[in-house]
Amino acid sequence: MVRAVIFDMDGVLIDTEKHYNAAWCEAAHRAGFDGFTREHALMLRSCDARVACEMMKGIFGDGFDYFAIREVRRALVAERLEKYGLEEKPGIHEILAFLHEKGIKAAVATATPIELTLSHLEKIGVKGEFDQIVSAKQVAHGKPAPDVYLYACEQIGEKPCDCIAVEDSPNGIKAAYAAGCRPVMVPDLTPPDEEIMPLLYAVADTLYEIKDFV
């Protein structure tokens, strides 16, 4: 029985991953890493900063100052969101209304800092629709470690096995699976690959289709 649905935010509730991807590429190029591509940026989706730092140094060498480049990326994302605005993902309001109607809890477990998360969710008018909103910055290890999903489950008082976790990225899917949740992927920038498919409970084209798996 599904008692709760826990959503990632970026790429799931709001269409921001495209901005992160473009900003990572621009920030890395400004730092002199012209070989940094869209595929490298995709690897960083929802990834714990310490894991991401080592990953990028392994690819580009010790000269890749991940944290400095990330600061530039943050500024570029803020500029892009100021220019383009926050775009909701299709089905967000419909699935939240469905969950409320069925008495199923809803939560957010994101890699984004909590203050920014709350701001984004408020801007699109859904902050009050969730039973809990948590960030990986509130736990010891970010995605792909399971900590943020375990914390979210603890906060809503449900067992991971009774929770669907909605994700768009491999790091998020791995985190949800490791926590014992039922990962449902709503693809954003990439479809599920051979590594991720065995971890998935289901794949949905839009958020509202999650109703079919509840």
Accessible surface in RSA format (square Angstrom, percent):
REM  Atomic radii and reference values for relative SASA: ProtOr
REM  Chains: A
REM  Algorithm: Lee & Richards
REM  Probe-radius: 1.40
REM  Slices: 20
REM RES _ NUM      All-atoms   Total-Side   Main-Chain    Non-polar    All polar
REM                ABS   REL    ABS   REL    ABS   REL    ABS   REL    ABS   REL
RES MET A   1   168.35  87.2 122.97  81.4  45.38 108.0 108.33  92.1  60.02  79.5
RES VAL A   2    10.91   7.2   3.07   2.8   7.84  18.9   3.07   2.7   7.84  21.3
RES ARG A   3   108.06  45.4 102.11  52.1   5.95  14.2  19.33  26.4  88.73  53.8
RES ALA A   4     0.00   0.0   0.00   0.0   0.00   0.0   0.00   0.0   0.00   0.0
RES VAL A   5     0.00   0.0   0.00   0.0   0.00   0.0   0.00   0.0   0.00   0.0
RES ILE A   6     0.00   0.0   0.00   0.0   0.00   0.0   0.00   0.0   0.00   0.0
RES PHE A   7     0.01   0.0   0.01   0.0   0.00   0.0   0.01   0.0   0.00   0.0
RES ASP A   8     1.58   1.1   1.58   1.6   0.00   0.0   0.00   0.0   1.58   1.6
RES MET A   9     0.00   0.0   0.00   0.0   0.00   0.0   0.00   0.0   0.00   0.0
RES ASP A  10    10.94   7.7  10.94  10.9   0.00   0.0   7.18  16.9   3.76   3.7
RES GLY A  11     0.00   0.0   0.00   N/A   0.00   0.0   0.00   0.0   0.00   0.0
RES VAL A  12     0.21   0.1   0.00   0.0   0.21   0.5   0.00   0.0   0.21   0.6
RES LEU A  13     0.01   0.0   0.01   0.0   0.00   0.0   0.01   0.0   0.00   0.0
RES ILE A  14     0.00   0.0   0.00   0.0   0.00   0.0   0.00   0.0   0.00   0.0
RES ASP A  15    28.17  19.7  27.23  27.1   0.94   2.2   1.77   4.2  26.40  26.3
RES THR A  16     0.61   0.4   0.61   0.6   0.00   0.0   0.61   0.8   0.00   0.0
RES GLU A  17     7.90   4.5   7.65   5.8   0.25   0.6   0.00   0.0   7.90   6.5
RES LYS A  18    75.09  36.6  69.47  42.6   5.63  13.4  46.61  42.0  28.48  30.3
RES HIS A  19     4.95   2.7   4.95   3.4   0.00   0.0   4.68   4.8   0.27   0.3
RES TYR A  20    30.39  14.2  30.39  17.3   0.00   0.0  23.78  17.9   6.61   8.2
RES ASN A  21    15.68  10.8  13.41  13.0   2.27   5.5   7.46  18.0   8.22   7.9
RES ALA A  22    38.37  35.3  26.58  41.0  11.78  26.8  34.49  48.6   3.87  10.3
RES ALA A  23     0.91   0.8   0.00   0.0   0.91   2.1   0.91   1.3   0.00   0.0
RES TRP A  24    11.90   4.8  11.90   5.8   0.00   0.0   5.06   2.7   6.84  11.1
RES CYS A  25    19.45  14.7  19.45  21.7   0.00   0.0  11.94  30.2   7.52   8.1
RES GLU A  26    71.99  41.3  68.30  51.7   3.69   8.8  26.25  50.8  45.75  37.3
RES ALA A  27     1.38   1.3   0.00   0.0   1.38   3.1   0.00   0.0   1.38   3.7
RES ALA A  28     0.00   0.0   0.00   0.0   0.00   0.0   0.00   0.0   0.00   0.0
RES HIS A  29    78.88  43.1  67.78  47.1  11.10  28.4  48.67  50.2  30.21  35.2
RES ARG A  30   155.20  65.2 114.15  58.2  41.05  97.7  54.65  74.7 100.55  60.9
RES ALA A  31    52.78  48.5  18.02  27.8  34.76  79.1  30.61  43.1  22.17  58.7
RES GLY A  32    58.03  71.6   0.00   N/A  58.03  71.6  31.43  86.3  26.59  59.6
RES PHE A  33    39.61  19.8  35.60  22.1   4.00  10.4  39.61  24.0   0.00   0.0
RES ASP A  34   118.02  82.7  95.67  95.2  22.35  52.8  36.84  86.7  81.18  81.0
RES GLY A  35    47.65  58.8   0.00   N/A  47.65  58.8  35.10  96.3  12.55  28.1
RES PHE A  36     1.28   0.6   0.00   0.0   1.28   3.3   0.00   0.0   1.28   3.7
RES THR A  37    58.68  41.7  53.70  54.4   4.99  11.9  55.52  74.6   3.16   4.8
RES ARG A  38   104.97  44.1 101.43  51.7   3.55   8.4  47.31  64.7  57.66  34.9
RES GLU A  39   102.11  58.6  99.80  75.5   2.31   5.5  59.25 114.6  42.87  35.0
RES HIS A  40    33.92  18.5  33.92  23.6   0.00   0.0  17.01  17.5  16.91  19.7
RES ALA A  41     2.53   2.3   0.00   0.0   2.53   5.8   0.00   0.0   2.53   6.7
RES LEU A  42    18.81  10.5  15.92  11.4   2.89   7.3  16.17  11.4   2.64   7.1
RES MET A  43    74.81  38.7  63.40  42.0  11.41  27.2  60.49  51.4  14.32  19.0
RES LEU A  44    10.86   6.0   0.65   0.5  10.21  25.7   0.89   0.6   9.97  26.8
RES ARG A  45    18.03   7.6  12.30   6.3   5.73  13.6  10.90  14.9   7.13   4.3
RES SER A  46    16.37  13.8   4.00   5.3  12.37  28.5   4.27   9.1  12.10  17.0
RES CYS A  47    14.88  11.3   0.25   0.3  14.63  34.4   0.19   0.5  14.70  15.8
RES ASP A  48    17.62  12.3  10.74  10.7   6.88  16.3   9.07  21.4   8.54   8.5
RES ALA A  49    22.74  20.9  17.33  26.7   5.41  12.3  17.56  24.7   5.18  13.7
RES ARG A  50   129.81  54.5 126.25  64.4   3.56   8.5  75.32 102.9  54.49  33.0
RES VAL A  51    68.71  45.2  62.92  57.0   5.79  13.9  67.60  58.7   1.11   3.0
RES ALA A  52     0.25   0.2   0.25   0.4   0.00   0.0   0.25   0.4   0.00   0.0
RES CYS A  53    10.77   8.1  10.77  12.0   0.00   0.0   1.69   4.3   9.08   9.8
RES GLU A  54   118.08  67.8 110.35  83.5   7.74  18.4  50.97  98.6  67.11  54.8
RES MET A  55    53.73  27.8  40.98  27.1  12.75  30.4  51.00  43.4   2.73   3.6
RES MET A  56     0.00   0.0   0.00   0.0   0.00   0.0   0.00   0.0   0.00   0.0
RES LYS A  57    66.62  32.5  60.53  37.1   6.09  14.5  13.36  12.0  53.27  56.7
RES GLY A  58    70.39  86.8   0.00   N/A  70.39  86.8  36.63 100.5  33.76  75.6
RES ILE A  59    78.23  44.5  45.67  34.0  32.56  78.5  50.46  36.3  27.77  75.4
RES PHE A  60    47.84  23.9  20.59  12.8  27.25  70.9  27.75  16.8  20.09  57.5
RES GLY A  61    31.94  39.4   0.00   N/A  31.94  39.4  29.83  81.9   2.10   4.7
RES ASP A  62   126.31  88.5 104.48 104.0  21.83  51.6  35.48  83.5  90.83  90.6
RES GLY A  63    63.40  78.2   0.00   N/A  63.40  78.2  40.16 110.2  23.24  52.1
RES PHE A  64     0.00   0.0   0.00   0.0   0.00   0.0   0.00   0.0   0.00   0.0
RES ASP A  65    79.39  55.6  74.40  74.1   4.99  11.8  29.51  69.4  49.88  49.7
RES TYR A  66     8.56   4.0   7.77   4.4   0.79   2.0   0.00   0.0   8.56  10.5
RES PHE A  67    88.63  44.3  87.62  54.3   1.01   2.6  88.00  53.4   0.63   1.8
RES ALA A  68    51.11  47.0  39.93  61.6  11.18  25.4  47.76  67.3   3.35   8.9
RES ILE A  69     6.09   3.5   4.95   3.7   1.14   2.7   6.09   4.4   0.00   0.0
RES ARG A  70    35.25  14.8  35.25  18.0   0.00   0.0   2.29   3.1  32.96  20.0
RES GLU A  71    93.45  53.7  87.49  66.2   5.96  14.2  46.87  90.6  46.59  38.0
RES VAL A  72    55.07  36.2  51.50  46.6   3.56   8.6  54.95  47.7   0.12   0.3
RES ARG A  73    26.41  11.1  26.41  13.5   0.00   0.0   0.00   0.0  26.41  16.0
RES ARG A  74    85.34  35.8  78.67  40.1   6.66  15.9  34.98  47.8  50.36  30.5
RES ALA A  75    51.89  47.7  43.75  67.5   8.15  18.5  51.18  72.1   0.72   1.9
RES LEU A  76     9.78   5.4   9.54   6.8   0.24   0.6   9.54   6.7   0.24   0.6
RES VAL A  77     6.52   4.3   6.52   5.9   0.00   0.0   6.52   5.7   0.00   0.0
RES ALA A  78    61.37  56.4  50.47  77.9  10.90  24.8  56.38  79.4   4.99  13.2
RES GLU A  79   108.97  62.6  99.54  75.3   9.44  22.5  45.23  87.5  63.74  52.0
RES ARG A  80    71.46  30.0  70.26  35.8   1.20   2.8  17.69  24.2  53.77  32.6
RES LEU A  81    24.76  13.8  18.66  13.4   6.10  15.3  18.98  13.3   5.78  15.6
RES GLU A  82   155.61  89.3 128.50  97.2  27.11  64.6  51.64  99.9 103.97  84.9
RES LYS A  83   155.57  75.9 119.71  73.5  35.86  85.4  81.26  73.1  74.31  79.2
RES TYR A  84   110.73  51.7  82.28  46.8  28.45  74.0  60.96  45.8  49.77  61.4
RES GLY A  85    31.36  38.7   0.00   N/A  31.36  38.7  29.88  82.0   1.48   3.3
RES LEU A  86    39.93  22.2  10.55   7.5  29.38  73.9  10.67   7.5  29.25  78.7
RES GLU A  87    69.41  39.9  64.16  48.5   5.26  12.5  31.37  60.7  38.05  31.1
RES GLU A  88    76.16  43.7  54.58  41.3  21.58  51.4  16.57  32.1  59.58  48.6
RES LYS A  89    28.93  14.1  27.74  17.0   1.19   2.8   9.24   8.3  19.68  21.0
RES PRO A  90    92.48  67.4  79.94  72.9  12.54  45.6  91.80  75.8   0.68   4.2
RES GLY A  91    16.89  20.8   0.00   N/A  16.89  20.8   6.18  17.0  10.71  24.0
RES ILE A  92     2.67   1.5   2.58   1.9   0.08   0.2   2.58   1.9   0.08   0.2
RES HIS A  93    84.49  46.2  78.15  54.3   6.34  16.2  59.02  60.8  25.47  29.6
RES GLU A  94    93.47  53.7  86.64  65.5   6.83  16.3  42.47  82.1  51.00  41.6
RES ILE A  95     0.00   0.0   0.00   0.0   0.00   0.0   0.00   0.0   0.00   0.0
RES LEU A  96     3.18   1.8   3.18   2.3   0.00   0.0   3.18   2.2   0.00   0.0
RES ALA A  97    61.07  56.2  50.70  78.2  10.37  23.6  56.44  79.5   4.63  12.3
RES PHE A  98    37.81  18.9  34.87  21.6   2.94   7.7  37.36  22.6   0.45   1.3
RES LEU A  99     0.01   0.0   0.01   0.0   0.00   0.0   0.01   0.0   0.00   0.0
RES HIS A 100    83.35  45.6  62.40  43.4  20.95  53.6  50.34  51.9  33.01  38.4
RES GLU A 101   136.15  78.2  98.45  74.5  37.70  89.8  45.01  87.1  91.13  74.4
RES LYS A 102   117.74  57.4  87.66  53.8  30.08  71.6  42.34  38.1  75.40  80.3
RES GLY A 103    66.72  82.3   0.00   N/A  66.72  82.3  36.38  99.8  30.34  68.0
RES ILE A 104    18.79  10.7  14.75  11.0   4.04   9.7  15.40  11.1   3.38   9.2
RES LYS A 105    69.28  33.8  66.82  41.0   2.46   5.9  47.24  42.5  22.04  23.5
RES ALA A 106     0.06   0.1   0.00   0.0   0.06   0.1   0.00   0.0   0.06   0.2
RES ALA A 107     0.20   0.2   0.20   0.3   0.00   0.0   0.20   0.3   0.00   0.0
RES VAL A 108     0.18   0.1   0.00   0.0   0.18   0.4   0.00   0.0   0.18   0.5
RES ALA A 109     0.00   0.0   0.00   0.0   0.00   0.0   0.00   0.0   0.00   0.0
RES THR A 110     1.01   0.7   1.01   1.0   0.00   0.0   0.00   0.0   1.01   1.5
RES ALA A 111    20.38  18.7  18.56  28.6   1.82   4.1  18.87  26.6   1.52   4.0
RES THR A 112    10.08   7.2   6.42   6.5   3.67   8.7   4.38   5.9   5.70   8.6
RES PRO A 113    44.57  32.5  44.18  40.3   0.39   1.4  44.57  36.8   0.00   0.0
RES ILE A 114    33.92  19.3  33.27  24.8   0.65   1.6  33.27  24.0   0.65   1.8
RES GLU A 115   126.80  72.8 118.15  89.4   8.66  20.6  70.07 135.5  56.74  46.3
RES LEU A 116    76.27  42.5  72.75  52.0   3.52   8.9  75.38  52.9   0.89   2.4
RES THR A 117     0.00   0.0   0.00   0.0   0.00   0.0   0.00   0.0   0.00   0.0
RES LEU A 118    61.83  34.4  61.78  44.2   0.04   0.1  61.83  43.4   0.00   0.0
RES SER A 119    40.61  34.3  34.41  45.9   6.20  14.3  24.49  52.1  16.12  22.6
RES HIS A 120     7.44   4.1   7.44   5.2   0.00   0.0   6.58   6.8   0.86   1.0
RES LEU A 121     0.00   0.0   0.00   0.0   0.00   0.0   0.00   0.0   0.00   0.0
RES GLU A 122   107.10  61.5  95.38  72.2  11.72  27.9  28.32  54.8  78.78  64.3
RES LYS A 123   151.25  73.8 112.60  69.1  38.66  92.0  72.37  65.1  78.89  84.0
RES ILE A 124    15.15   8.6   4.97   3.7  10.18  24.5  10.61   7.6   4.54  12.3
RES GLY A 125    56.94  70.2   0.00   N/A  56.94  70.2  33.66  92.4  23.28  52.1
RES VAL A 126     0.25   0.2   0.16   0.1   0.09   0.2   0.25   0.2   0.00   0.0
RES LYS A 127    78.70  38.4  73.31  45.0   5.40  12.8  36.20  32.6  42.51  45.3
RES GLY A 128    76.66  94.5   0.00   N/A  76.66  94.5  39.44 108.2  37.22  83.4
RES GLU A 129    67.56  38.8  64.14  48.5   3.42   8.1  12.19  23.6  55.37  45.2
RES PHE A 130    20.14  10.1   0.00   0.0  20.14  52.4   1.49   0.9  18.65  53.4
RES ASP A 131    77.84  54.5  51.35  51.1  26.49  62.6  16.55  38.9  61.29  61.1
RES GLN A 132    63.91  35.7  59.88  43.8   4.02   9.6   5.72  12.2  58.18  44.1
RES ILE A 133    26.36  15.0  11.63   8.7  14.74  35.5  11.63   8.4  14.74  40.0
RES VAL A 134     3.58   2.4   3.58   3.2   0.00   0.0   3.58   3.1   0.00   0.0
RES SER A 135     0.00   0.0   0.00   0.0   0.00   0.0   0.00   0.0   0.00   0.0
RES ALA A 136     8.23   7.6   3.74   5.8   4.50  10.2   3.80   5.4   4.43  11.7
RES LYS A 137   110.18  53.8  77.60  47.6  32.58  77.6  62.37  56.1  47.81  50.9
RES GLN A 138    86.22  48.2  50.82  37.1  35.40  84.3  27.21  57.9  59.01  44.8
RES VAL A 139    32.32  21.3   9.99   9.0  22.33  53.8  18.80  16.3  13.51  36.7
RES ALA A 140    68.38  62.9  45.45  70.1  22.94  52.2  57.25  80.6  11.13  29.5
RES HIS A 141    94.96  51.9  94.81  65.9   0.15   0.4  57.38  59.1  37.57  43.7
RES GLY A 142     6.92   8.5   0.00   N/A   6.92   8.5   4.20  11.5   2.72   6.1
RES LYS A 143     0.29   0.1   0.00   0.0   0.29   0.7   0.00   0.0   0.29   0.3
RES PRO A 144    38.92  28.4  32.74  29.8   6.18  22.5  33.00  27.2   5.92  36.8
RES ALA A 145    28.31  26.0  20.78  32.1   7.53  17.1  27.30  38.4   1.01   2.7
RES PRO A 146    35.81  26.1  35.81  32.6   0.00   0.0  35.81  29.6   0.00   0.0
RES ASP A 147    31.97  22.4  27.04  26.9   4.93  11.7   8.82  20.8  23.14  23.1
RES VAL A 148     0.00   0.0   0.00   0.0   0.00   0.0   0.00   0.0   0.00   0.0
RES TYR A 149     0.00   0.0   0.00   0.0   0.00   0.0   0.00   0.0   0.00   0.0
RES LEU A 150    79.85  44.5  74.80  53.5   5.06  12.7  75.24  52.8   4.62  12.4
RES TYR A 151    60.67  28.3  57.56  32.7   3.11   8.1  29.70  22.3  30.97  38.2
RES ALA A 152     0.09   0.1   0.09   0.1   0.00   0.0   0.09   0.1   0.00   0.0
RES CYS A 153     2.90   2.2   2.79   3.1   0.11   0.3   2.79   7.1   0.11   0.1
RES GLU A 154   125.31  71.9 100.37  75.9  24.95  59.4  45.18  87.4  80.14  65.4
RES GLN A 155    67.65  37.8  46.05  33.7  21.61  51.4   2.68   5.7  64.98  49.3
RES ILE A 156    10.53   6.0   0.28   0.2  10.25  24.7   7.37   5.3   3.16   8.6
RES GLY A 157    60.64  74.8   0.00   N/A  60.64  74.8  35.42  97.2  25.22  56.5
RES GLU A 158    23.85  13.7  11.83   8.9  12.02  28.6   4.99   9.7  18.85  15.4
RES LYS A 159   142.40  69.5 139.05  85.3   3.34   8.0  84.84  76.4  57.56  61.3
RES PRO A 160    33.41  24.4  33.41  30.5   0.00   0.0  33.41  27.6   0.00   0.0
RES CYS A 161    71.07  53.8  67.15  74.9   3.92   9.2  37.63  95.3  33.45  36.1
RES ASP A 162    28.61  20.0  28.61  28.5   0.00   0.0   0.42   1.0  28.19  28.1
RES CYS A 163     0.00   0.0   0.00   0.0   0.00   0.0   0.00   0.0   0.00   0.0
RES ILE A 164     0.00   0.0   0.00   0.0   0.00   0.0   0.00   0.0   0.00   0.0
RES ALA A 165     0.00   0.0   0.00   0.0   0.00   0.0   0.00   0.0   0.00   0.0
RES VAL A 166     0.00   0.0   0.00   0.0   0.00   0.0   0.00   0.0   0.00   0.0
RES GLU A 167     0.00   0.0   0.00   0.0   0.00   0.0   0.00   0.0   0.00   0.0
RES ASP A 168     0.00   0.0   0.00   0.0   0.00   0.0   0.00   0.0   0.00   0.0
RES SER A 169     0.08   0.1   0.08   0.1   0.00   0.0   0.08   0.2   0.00   0.0
RES PRO A 170    31.70  23.1  31.70  28.9   0.00   0.0  31.70  26.2   0.00   0.0
RES ASN A 171    16.57  11.4  16.57  16.0   0.00   0.0   0.00   0.0  16.57  16.0
RES GLY A 172     0.00   0.0   0.00   N/A   0.00   0.0   0.00   0.0   0.00   0.0
RES ILE A 173     0.00   0.0   0.00   0.0   0.00   0.0   0.00   0.0   0.00   0.0
RES LYS A 174    64.74  31.6  61.69  37.9   3.05   7.3  28.01  25.2  36.73  39.1
RES ALA A 175     0.00   0.0   0.00   0.0   0.00   0.0   0.00   0.0   0.00   0.0
RES ALA A 176     0.00   0.0   0.00   0.0   0.00   0.0   0.00   0.0   0.00   0.0
RES TYR A 177   114.79  53.6 106.11  60.4   8.68  22.6  61.22  46.0  53.57  66.0
RES ALA A 178    62.10  57.1  27.43  42.3  34.67  78.9  36.12  50.9  25.98  68.8
RES ALA A 179     8.77   8.1   0.00   0.0   8.77  19.9   0.84   1.2   7.93  21.0
RES GLY A 180    38.39  47.3   0.00   N/A  38.39  47.3  30.44  83.5   7.95  17.8
RES CYS A 181     8.29   6.3   0.00   0.0   8.29  19.5   0.00   0.0   8.29   8.9
RES ARG A 182    54.57  22.9  52.55  26.8   2.02   4.8  18.38  25.1  36.19  21.9
RES PRO A 183     4.33   3.2   4.33   3.9   0.00   0.0   4.33   3.6   0.00   0.0
RES VAL A 184     0.00   0.0   0.00   0.0   0.00   0.0   0.00   0.0   0.00   0.0
RES MET A 185     0.97   0.5   0.97   0.6   0.00   0.0   0.97   0.8   0.00   0.0
RES VAL A 186     6.16   4.1   6.02   5.4   0.14   0.3   6.02   5.2   0.14   0.4
RES PRO A 187    41.47  30.2  26.20  23.9  15.27  55.5  26.20  21.6  15.27  94.9
RES ASP A 188    35.57  24.9   6.14   6.1  29.42  69.6   1.50   3.5  34.06  34.0
RES LEU A 189    41.99  23.4  23.28  16.7  18.71  47.0  26.42  18.6  15.57  41.9
RES THR A 190    29.43  20.9  27.16  27.5   2.27   5.4  27.83  37.4   1.61   2.4
RES PRO A 191   100.81  73.5  93.11  84.9   7.70  28.0  93.30  77.0   7.51  46.7
RES PRO A 192    31.35  22.8  15.59  14.2  15.76  57.3  16.23  13.4  15.12  94.0
RES ASP A 193    69.67  48.8  61.88  61.6   7.79  18.4  39.53  93.0  30.15  30.1
RES GLU A 194   163.95  94.1 147.86 111.9  16.09  38.3  65.83 127.3  98.12  80.1
RES GLU A 195   105.63  60.6  87.73  66.4  17.90  42.6  48.19  93.2  57.44  46.9
RES ILE A 196     0.60   0.3   0.60   0.4   0.00   0.0   0.60   0.4   0.00   0.0
RES MET A 197    96.78  50.1  89.14  59.0   7.64  18.2  86.11  73.2  10.67  14.1
RES PRO A 198   102.42  74.6  65.77  60.0  36.65 133.2  78.79  65.0  23.64 146.9
RES LEU A 199    36.56  20.4  33.26  23.8   3.30   8.3  33.80  23.7   2.76   7.4
RES LEU A 200    26.81  14.9   2.71   1.9  24.10  60.6   3.34   2.3  23.48  63.2
RES TYR A 201   105.67  49.3  74.32  42.3  31.35  81.6  55.56  41.8  50.11  61.8
RES ALA A 202    17.04  15.7   6.47  10.0  10.57  24.0  17.04  24.0   0.00   0.0
RES VAL A 203    57.46  37.8  35.85  32.5  21.61  52.1  35.85  31.1  21.61  58.6
RES ALA A 204     0.58   0.5   0.00   0.0   0.58   1.3   0.58   0.8   0.00   0.0
RES ASP A 205   114.04  79.9  93.03  92.6  21.02  49.7  22.20  52.2  91.84  91.6
RES THR A 206    47.94  34.1  45.17  45.8   2.77   6.6  42.07  56.5   5.88   8.9
RES LEU A 207     1.51   0.8   1.21   0.9   0.30   0.7   1.21   0.9   0.30   0.8
RES TYR A 208    81.98  38.3  81.98  46.6   0.00   0.0  47.80  35.9  34.18  42.1
RES GLU A 209    57.82  33.2  57.82  43.7   0.00   0.0  18.58  35.9  39.24  32.0
RES ILE A 210     0.00   0.0   0.00   0.0   0.00   0.0   0.00   0.0   0.00   0.0
RES LYS A 211    64.76  31.6  54.97  33.7   9.80  23.3  35.88  32.3  28.88  30.8
RES ASP A 212    96.86  67.8  60.98  60.7  35.88  84.8  25.17  59.2  71.69  71.5
RES PHE A 213    60.68  30.4  49.88  30.9  10.80  28.1  56.80  34.4   3.88  11.1
RES VAL A 214    54.63  35.9   6.66   6.0  47.97 115.6  19.40  16.9  35.23  95.6
END  Absolute sums over single chains surface
CHAIN  1 A     9410.4       7186.6       2223.7       5152.1       4258.3
END  Absolute sums over all chains
TOTAL          9410.4       7186.6       2223.7       5152.1       4258.3
